[in-house]
Each structure stands twice: as C-alpha cells, then as structure tokens.
Amino acid sequence: MFSIFNKNDSEIIVAMEAGTSKVTVAVAELKSDGTLFLIDVGESESAGIRKGEIVDYYQAQKSITAAIAEAEKKTDSEIGEVFISLSGSHIDSRTVRVKTTIENEDHLVSSQQLDDLNEMAQTTVLPAGQMVIHELLQHYYLDNGQATTEPQGLSSQSLEASYHIIHGMQTRLETSARCVADLGVAVQGCALASFAAAQAVLTAEQKELGAVAIDMGAGVTDYIVYHNGAVVHTGVIAVGGDHMTQDISLGLKLSFPRAEQLKKLHGLLFYTPSSGPETVTLDRQMNEDERVIYLQSLAQIMAARQRETLELVKSDLEKNDLWPLISGKVFLTGGASRVRGLQRMAAQVFPVPVQTAHELTFEGDQTYSKRPDLSTVLGLLRYAQRIRMSAPRPKGWRKVQESFKDMLGAVRLF
C-alpha cells in the first residue's frame, strides 16, 4: 500500500469528478522528473447528483464512498486527499482588467507590480452570495498596449493585466466540498469541469491558435474557449445526455433505463437506408413487452435535442463575439459525445472545423485512453500536476485557489 509519497519521493495525486451519471476517482503518480503516470480509475454509479450538482447529500456520499473504495482497491492505496471538479448552471464568468503604476526610477516591472495586480483582481466585486473558483491570468499589457506573459525586467510606466474570473454560488460550492470532506477526505483544490477537461484534450498549440472544448456529460454541457493561449470564455448549459434519454423515453414510450440502453447501443443522429437495418428489436422485459423501434424515429428524436444543445453553445459564443478569435477547431469530448453522427452535426452547426477528442494521451494504464467520459477527471490530474509543480509565481495559473481555500477553512473543511 502506498500513501501520499512513496519511497522514491514520487507524489500520488488523486482527482475526483462527481458527475450526474457516475463518480470517477483517478489515481496517478507524479514522478520526481515531473511526469504523470496514471495508475488506475475507480468508478461508481451516481445517486443524489443532478445536472452536475448534489441534490441528495447522503446518497451522493454513498456514491463517492463507493468510487473511492474501488480506486483504493485497484491501486492498493489509502486515499486521504483529492482534487475535485466543479460544475453547475450557477457557475458564471467575467473578464476584468486591472492597472498599476510603476513608480521606480527606471520603470522596470518587478514582482511587486505583479503582486499588486493579483490583489486587485482578487477584489473584483461579484454578485451577492458568489465566490471565486479561478482567477486565470490572460495577459499583461505594457504602456504601448503590447501584450506579454513575461513583463518582469521590461520598462513601462504602467502595467495592466486581464484575468478571466470564474465564480459560482458559495453555498453550492460549499456543499460539493463538504460532501467529500465529511468522509474524512481532504479537498486539496478544485477546477471548473471544462477547464479540467481542456487539460486532457487540448495541446498548448491548440490553445494558442484558438479553440473550443465542449465537455458533454449526462446532466450538463460545459465548454471553454481559448485564444492566444488564454481562457477567454467559459459556460455551463444544464442540458446533457440524460435529457436526450428522457426525450427517447417520452417519444417512444419506453422506461428511462430501456431508453438509455437503446441510446447507448443503437443511438444515432442521422439515418439512411445505408446506415444499416431499418429497425431494432427490444426484448421483452419483466414489465415491458417486446418492441420494434424504427431507427429513423430514434434518430429524429435524438437529433432534435442534440442540435438544440449545440445551437445553445454556438449562440452564446456569437453573443460574446468569440468566433473571430477561434482559428482552430471545436473539440467534442465527454460521455455524451460518443453518439454516432455528432461530429457531422456539429460541423453543420459551428462555423469552424470540428473534431471529436476521444484519444487521451497519458502514461501508464492505457485501458482508459479512449474514453472521452474520463476527460474531466484525467484533465483534473494534469491540473493538479501543474499546481504541485508550480513555481512561487505560476505563469497563467494560480496555486490552490486562495478564495476556495479560505472558504474551506471557514467551514472547517481544509
């Protein structure tokens, strides 16, 4: 059994996503040379979690406990601390710019000015009851308006910085943290689900070029936009794969479990005679008769919901005038992204090329390398890796969020 550090001083990092359909706990080894080695993943079916948020505290704890227990068994470990992902339609974001003057005689930018700007960003006024999840540095700006990520040592009479501030309702964030901490597992940090997923599916080059990562889950659809290597927008839509299942259930008069099985085995967004058989037969079950389902009808139901979800994302990016910033692609990931025909439909909706991100590159156990439903939890490991390895002043990243850490302390969870 290993603990947080093994005999070679390699650190064990644990990430957890409590999603609408399942709870996943990923365990990885952060080696002394900085490489991240995936050991294994524990999973359990979710209960008490809806649209990415906890609605039944004790049922959610049972699911979390089961996932942690499986991860401990698979990895022969004892898990005492985790990083968690956060989602929910209450989460919002904004971009702010702050400015400070440089009063020393040679006008050289020093670490003091960077500290001043960080402090200003932390005092951003939020709506009542909200708290910061991330303060993500975008760029610094010199007198001439030139953007840079390395202003120290440069001369300028003033220095500005832009930050993408991600925030959510404090009570809901407290619930997520407490649900884990009350089990005796310390919450070491958190990340927005889409921000975590982006670390698994986007390269630095893709972030620099300008890209959108859409994480399609059972209860919510999270998305994040990068431009020039920085986060410029994030969003959460309370629509996911379960809504499509509900549509199938109502449209074809099936129970929800049977509709979910039909979706997973035979779901598609486009039907043509060349697609295969015209119908599928559902076997008789205890309380349900044998049914013959026309795949064209199934495709029509699924396509209507899927197109609506994609259009909501497109509309939000249009409203914020973001499409001109995206020179790269839209990347689709998450468990609900595995439906047949999604890339074709997304290419019809979005004005830039689309790619499904179903290949996750990690050292270690390759069992999970082609599972887009694990993008968030595996990306969260990479986020934790950067946190653990960050210098005193991480570039574009903050250490474990001070505001979130303060909240955990205030409710005696940290």
GIQUIBEL-V763045 format. One record per residue. N is the residue number from 1. PSI is psi as a letter, one per 30 degrees, with the letter a starting at -180 (* if undefined). NEAR is the number of other C-alpha atoms within 10 Angstrom. D_CENTER is the distance of its C-alpha to the mean C-alpha in Angstrom with 2 decimals. Layout:
n=(N:N)
psi=(PSI:PSI)
near=(NEAR:NEAR)
d_center=(D_CENTER:D_CENTER)
This chain:
n=(1:2:3:4:5:6:7:8:9:10:11:12:13:14:15:16:17:18:19:20:21:22:23:24:25:26:27:28:29:30:31:32:33:34:35:36:37:38:39:40:41:42:43:44:45:46:47:48:49:50:51:52:53:54:55:56:57:58:59:60:61:62:63:64:65:66:67:68:69:70:71:72:73:74:75:76:77:78:79:80:81:82:83:84:85:86:87:88:89:90:91:92:93:94:95:96:97:98:99:100:101:102:103:104:105:106:107:108:109:110:111:112:113:114:115:116:117:118:119:120:121:122:123:124:125:126:127:128:129:130:131:132:133:134:135:136:137:138:139:140:141:142:143:144:145:146:147:148:149:150:151:152:153:154:155:156:157:158:159:160:161:162:163:164:165:166:167:168:169:170:171:172:173:174:175:176:177:178:179:180:181:182:183:184:185:186:187:188:189:190:191:192:193:194:195:196:197:198:199:200:201:202:203:204:205:206:207:208:209:210:211:212:213:214:215:216:217:218:219:220:221:222:223:224:225:226:227:228:229:230:231:232:233:234:235:236:237:238:239:240:241:242:243:244:245:246:247:248:249:250:251:252:253:254:255:256:257:258:259:260:261:262:263:264:265:266:267:268:269:270:271:272:273:274:275:276:277:278:279:280:281:282:283:284:285:286:287:288:289:290:291:292:293:294:295:296:297:298:299:300:301:302:303:304:305:306:307:308:309:310:311:312:313:314:315:316:317:318:319:320:321:322:323:324:325:326:327:328:329:330:331:332:333:334:335:336:337:338:339:340:341:342:343:344:345:346:347:348:349:350:351:352:353:354:355:356:357:358:359:360:361:362:363:364:365:366:367:368:369:370:371:372:373:374:375:376:377:378:379:380:381:382:383:384:385:386:387:388:389:390:391:392:393:394:395:396:397:398:399:400:401:402:403:404:405:406:407:408:409:410:411:412:413:414)
psi=(k:l:a:e:k:a:f:g:g:k:k:k:k:k:k:k:j:j:l:e:e:l:k:k:j:k:k:l:k:j:l:f:g:f:l:k:j:k:e:l:k:k:l:l:k:k:k:g:k:k:h:g:l:k:f:j:e:e:e:e:e:e:e:e:e:e:e:e:e:e:e:e:e:e:g:h:l:j:k:f:k:l:k:l:l:k:l:k:f:f:k:l:l:l:k:l:k:l:k:l:l:j:f:l:e:f:g:k:k:l:f:e:e:e:e:e:e:e:e:e:e:f:g:k:k:l:l:k:g:l:l:k:e:k:j:j:k:d:l:l:k:a:e:g:f:k:k:l:f:i:f:k:f:l:k:k:f:l:k:l:k:k:k:j:k:k:l:l:k:e:e:e:e:e:e:e:e:e:e:e:e:f:g:g:j:k:j:f:l:l:k:k:e:e:e:e:e:f:f:e:f:k:l:e:e:e:e:e:e:j:l:k:k:j:j:j:a:e:f:l:j:k:l:k:k:k:k:h:f:l:k:f:k:l:l:k:k:h:k:a:e:e:e:e:e:e:e:e:e:e:e:g:h:l:l:e:e:e:e:e:e:e:e:e:e:g:k:l:f:k:k:l:f:f:f:a:l:f:l:l:k:k:l:k:l:e:g:k:l:k:k:k:k:k:f:e:e:e:e:e:e:e:e:e:e:e:e:e:e:e:e:e:e:e:e:e:e:e:e:g:h:f:e:f:f:j:f:b:l:k:k:k:a:l:e:g:f:g:k:k:f:e:e:e:e:e:f:f:e:k:g:l:l:k:k:k:i:g:j:k:j:k:l:b:j:g:e:g:f:h:j:f:f:g:e:e:e:e:e:e:e:e:e:e:e:e:e:e:f:k:l:f:i:k:j:f:l:l:a:k:k:e:e:e:e:e:e:e:e:e:g:h:f:*)
near=(9:14:13:16:14:13:8:8:11:17:21:23:27:27:28:30:26:31:27:23:21:18:24:28:29:27:27:24:23:23:17:12:7:14:14:21:18:22:18:20:26:21:21:21:17:22:23:17:22:21:22:26:23:23:15:12:15:13:15:25:22:18:22:28:17:20:26:28:19:19:25:21:14:14:19:12:16:15:22:16:20:25:24:27:26:25:28:25:18:17:22:18:19:15:17:16:17:17:17:15:14:17:13:10:7:11:15:17:23:15:12:11:21:19:12:14:21:18:12:16:23:15:8:14:9:14:10:8:10:18:21:23:27:25:25:20:24:25:21:22:20:19:12:10:10:9:16:13:13:12:20:14:11:12:16:18:17:18:22:19:23:22:25:21:25:21:21:22:19:18:11:20:26:16:15:21:26:22:19:22:19:11:13:13:19:19:22:22:25:25:23:25:27:29:24:26:32:29:20:25:25:19:13:11:12:19:24:18:17:24:30:28:27:28:31:25:26:25:24:27:29:29:26:23:26:25:22:19:19:19:24:23:22:25:23:23:20:19:22:25:27:21:17:22:27:18:20:27:19:14:13:16:12:18:15:16:12:17:23:20:13:20:19:15:10:15:22:22:23:18:18:11:9:7:11:9:11:14:15:13:11:15:10:10:10:5:6:12:10:10:15:11:15:15:23:18:16:23:21:16:21:23:20:13:20:23:16:13:19:18:15:13:20:17:12:14:18:12:10:9:10:17:18:12:15:21:18:19:20:26:22:25:32:25:20:23:24:21:18:15:16:23:20:13:17:23:14:14:16:17:14:17:15:22:16:20:23:21:15:19:13:17:14:15:13:13:9:19:17:14:16:27:23:24:29:33:28:34:26:33:31:24:23:26:21:16:17:15:13:14:11:8:12:13:14:15:17:19:17:18:19:16:15:22:17:13:19:21:11:11:11:10:21:18)
d_center=(30.03:28.04:26.77:24.44:26.70:28.80:32.26:31.18:29.18:25.93:23.11:21.10:17.39:15.62:11.96:11.32:9.04:11.36:10.58:13.25:14.94:14.58:13.81:13.04:14.27:14.33:17.23:17.99:20.92:20.77:24.20:26.64:26.33:22.60:21.50:18.82:20.19:18.27:20.69:19.44:17.05:18.13:17.25:18.73:18.90:17.39:19.90:19.81:16.24:16.05:13.59:10.90:13.60:16.51:19.76:21.98:21.76:24.00:22.79:19.21:20.79:22.66:19.62:17.99:21.42:21.85:18.67:19.64:23.19:22.41:20.45:23.44:25.88:24.37:24.13:27.26:25.56:25.43:22.01:22.56:19.41:15.64:12.45:10.21:6.72:7.49:7.51:10.77:13.05:14.68:12.10:13.71:14.24:17.35:18.86:21.94:24.72:26.96:30.25:32.67:36.13:37.40:40.83:42.00:44.95:43.34:40.15:38.00:34.35:33.75:31.04:32.50:31.43:27.83:27.97:29.53:26.82:24.08:26.16:26.62:22.93:22.51:25.24:23.53:24.74:22.18:23.12:24.73:22.69:19.53:18.12:16.06:12.65:12.66:15.69:14.75:18.02:18.59:22.30:25.67:28.66:32.30:35.44:35.67:32.14:31.06:27.41:26.73:24.27:27.31:29.80:31.68:35.22:35.35:37.86:36.99:38.50:35.19:31.51:28.62:24.88:22.00:18.81:15.67:15.52:12.57:14.17:14.46:17.34:18.64:20.01:16.86:15.02:18.24:18.26:14.95:16.33:19.83:19.08:18.19:20.78:23.53:23.35:24.43:21.16:20.39:17.00:16.88:13.84:10.47:7.31:5.29:2.07:2.66:4.77:4.24:4.22:6.80:8.69:9.44:10.51:12.01:15.18:16.70:19.19:16.85:15.20:18.82:20.05:17.63:14.82:12.30:9.18:8.78:6.62:9.56:9.80:13.07:12.96:10.60:9.42:6.57:7.73:8.51:12.04:13.74:17.53:19.82:17.11:15.68:12.93:15.10:13.13:10.05:10.39:9.83:12.56:13.91:14.90:13.85:15.77:17.80:19.31:20.56:22.04:23.72:25.20:26.59:27.99:29.77:30.87:32.30:33.31:31.48:30.04:26.26:26.17:28.47:26.50:23.31:25.42:26.91:23.61:22.40:25.81:27.10:24.51:24.91:24.70:28.01:31.25:34.41:37.35:36.38:33.02:34.99:36.68:37.13:36.40:34.90:36.57:34.90:37.11:38.82:37.10:38.58:38.27:37.52:39.88:39.37:37.69:37.83:34.82:35.17:32.21:32.88:32.40:29.17:27.87:28.97:27.16:23.84:24.17:24.85:21.65:19.50:21.26:20.86:17.05:17.07:19.78:17.89:15.25:18.26:20.22:17.78:17.69:21.46:22.03:20.48:22.45:19.63:20.76:23.54:21.14:19.44:21.82:19.55:17.65:15.03:12.88:12.03:10.00:9.17:12.20:13.70:13.95:16.84:19.41:22.41:22.97:19.49:19.80:23.29:22.37:19.53:22.13:24.48:22.17:20.61:23.06:21.57:21.28:18.59:17.42:15.67:13.57:14.91:16.18:14.25:16.66:17.14:20.44:21.68:21.44:20.95:20.83:17.08:17.00:17.07:14.63:11.67:10.78:10.02:7.67:4.78:7.89:9.76:7.65:7.77:11.43:11.79:10.54:13.10:15.53:15.66:16.15:18.90:20.54:20.38:23.78:25.09:23.74:20.46:20.33:17.48:15.71:16.88:17.76:16.40:16.20:19.82:19.37:17.02:19.48:22.34:21.05:20.81:24.31:25.61:24.84:25.99:22.80:22.58)
